[in-house]
Amino acid sequence: METLDFDVVILGSGIAGMTSAIHAELASGERLRIALVSKVHAMRSHSVSAEGGISGVLYPKENKDSASLHGYDTVKGSDYLADQDAVQMLAESAPKEIKFFERLGVPWNREENGRINERPFGGMSVPRTAFAADKTGFFMMRALYDEITLHKGIEIFHEHIVTALLVHRGRFVGLHAIRLRDGRHFLFRAKSCVIATGGFARIYGFATTAYASTGDGIALAYRAGLPLKDMEFVQFHPTGLIPSGILITEAARGEGAYLRNSRGERFMERYAKSKMELAPRDIVARAIMSEIEAGRGLRNKESGLEYVHLDLTHLDSKRIDEKLPMVRDLTTKMLHIDPSKDLIPIRPASHFTMGGIHTNLYGDEMLGPSGKVADGIWAVGECACVSVHGANRLGSNSLSQCAVWGRIVGTSVARHARGAWKVASDTAGRLSAEEEDRIAGMVDGKGSEDPYEIMREMQATLDRNLYVYKTVAGMNRAIKDLKKLRSRYVDIYIKDKGDTYNTNLRDAIEIGNMLELAGVVAECAAARKESRGSHYVLEYPERNDERYLKHTIAQKGIRGTRIGYIPVRIGMWKPEKRVY
Ligand SMILES: Cc1cc2nc3c(=O)[nH]c(=O)nc-3n(C[C@H](O)[C@H](O)[C@H](O)COP(=O)(O)OP(=O)(O)OC[C@H]3O[C@@H](n4cnc5c(N)ncnc54)[C@H](O)[C@@H]3O)c2cc1C
């Protein structure tokens, strides 16, 4: 094992991680040594696939918009579970960050008068989503990557998978990583750490996210004893392409696409009369599944999946090419259809995870529900629950969250690293050596269970029991299945015993992380006996503010997950019935 010393280590190089790195570097006057560690090449981080855009009020007068309206939409969209001070921070700071990215070189789509073009998005009262065609994430990532190469203080470690977050007495001491190229083990020692490892939507089989979205950082934090928040809230995007689950961006509906059932009806009229296809995602996903369950869906012969149609045929073909080139590309390549002539088969797919590492308003990781922060650890981006999305995220609010808290966390971590003392080296070294032994044990193990089979069974039980509509029996079934799968996982075998790109070992590590988080999701879901946002339970169809206007806090205990609750921070928007 080799030890590398830095001031700051940032785990994850998506939009959240790279933005934090740049702001840490700028805030420190370029005096820090920063490591940016990513299990994939930085430019292959999931963020490159973000499509539709980033929210922020750029033209309040012209669009009759305000930060307060953005805040209201977000809180209502969250089914009142978002912390309202965090939402205010998001809405007030997002415009500045869109302009920051403009200076970094993002080619925002523009109107003829030169203003940045903003498109409508689900649950937003007015158009406030800036975009670069339907490749927004790619352009933001490219701009960040280009900028980082100009900063000598930031060193990128591509293709290093971190397997343990080393915490001693509530304080960060290091990260343990394996370099995929040659299987070498590294200890990253630093004064401060930012976790920016993205979400875990891949615990489901039918998902829109990258295969790398396995929630590693959240699982590492959980195992290190840190609390997670609101893990039961998983977002299903209404338009996952049949049969792969690849995303057809919400921007398609933002540009005017319709949803139609097997009879050709625009069925959203029954579920959200005023917003129609641009209702928030939880409502549209439920509408699609209600149509399918009422027998008004279609069935894909190859996969057996039932679906409805997304209809772009009334849109000008030129507009599809200009604003939705990826939709044309995907449908042509994957299904050999022309979106300006043919209907697109879709159904809800697991897409985004609202829950994650419990942080305070400034991205500091918490030690427990009490309010005490973990020394030297921050979390940012989709892996963090700050919480701005509550029970249901509005589309385009994630990129603004990554950008806004990227600056906040980057600046704080720089301040911390400049003031903090280095932790005594022997603790980190000892913990890291133990981790190296654990991994060696995994590779040498003589188990009989195939980790890929365990993953398939985990995804199948989640797809069946923890999807858009849940039942009490289904959630209990999932808890039981996942418990059995976890005990089988202890007995896995790693077929590849080599050091060079041992993707078999990497996959097994990721599967272990997903399995751990899937169990937490199932238990938190079963404990919340109400319906709110993305969490809908047939036996409890109503929201119950009296008992559950609370964040769920989950911590690893000796006998399993310990679940508790903390209050939601309500501000000027009092909870109301959510009608669209
Ligand atoms: C198809 C799709 C389209 C989307 N479009 C939009 C959109 O238009 N607007 C919007 O607001 N949101 C969108 N979202 C959501 C948004 O893309 C994500 O929430 C956001 O990009 C997350 O960024 P992040 O930086 O937090 O994490 P990610 O981009 O997921 O990056 C995670 C990083 O962590 C690293 N990592 C993870 N585990 C480890 C480990 N063990 N060791 C080392 N490194 C590790 C990865 O290598 C990666 O670098 C979309 C989501 C999907 C699935």
The ligand as an ORCA input file, in Angstrom:
! r2SCAN-3c Opt
* xyz 0 1
  C     -30.077     10.371    -17.734
  C     -30.149     11.443    -16.682
  C     -30.339     12.763    -17.060
  C     -30.377     13.762    -16.095
  N     -30.596     15.052    -16.491
  C     -30.636     16.022    -15.548
  C     -30.870     17.377    -15.924
  O     -31.019     17.701    -17.096
  N     -30.918     18.303    -14.941
  C     -30.747     17.995    -13.616
  O     -30.813     18.881    -12.771
  N     -30.494     16.712    -13.251
  C     -30.428     15.738    -14.170
  N     -30.191     14.446    -13.776
  C     -29.672     14.206    -12.418
  C     -28.195     14.619    -12.395
  O     -27.572     14.200    -13.573
  C     -27.421     14.043    -11.221
  O     -28.149     14.200    -10.046
  C     -26.073     14.740    -11.074
  O     -25.381     14.729    -12.296
  C     -25.245     14.066     -9.990
  O     -23.968     14.626    -10.008
  P     -22.910     14.265     -8.891
  O     -21.706     15.069     -9.170
  O     -23.523     14.344     -7.564
  O     -22.586     12.703     -9.132
  P     -22.095     11.880    -10.408
  O     -22.077     12.666    -11.644
  O     -22.885     10.618    -10.364
  O     -20.587     11.566    -10.079
  C     -20.213     10.636     -9.094
  C     -18.699     10.550     -9.065
  O     -18.297      9.750     -7.973
  C     -17.323      8.813     -8.391
  N     -17.410      7.645     -7.515
  C     -18.520      7.003     -7.085
  N     -18.184      5.987     -6.287
  C     -16.827      5.993     -6.199
  C     -15.876      5.171     -5.534
  N     -16.231      4.137     -4.788
  N     -14.579      5.449     -5.692
  C     -14.169      6.487     -6.453
  N     -15.032      7.286     -7.113
  C     -16.338      7.034     -6.976
  C     -17.698      8.517     -9.824
  O     -16.598      7.977    -10.523
  C     -18.077      9.908    -10.298
  O     -16.918     10.619    -10.639
  C     -30.211     13.435    -14.728
  C     -30.046     12.108    -14.348
  C     -30.042     11.105    -15.307
  C     -29.926      9.677    -14.875
*
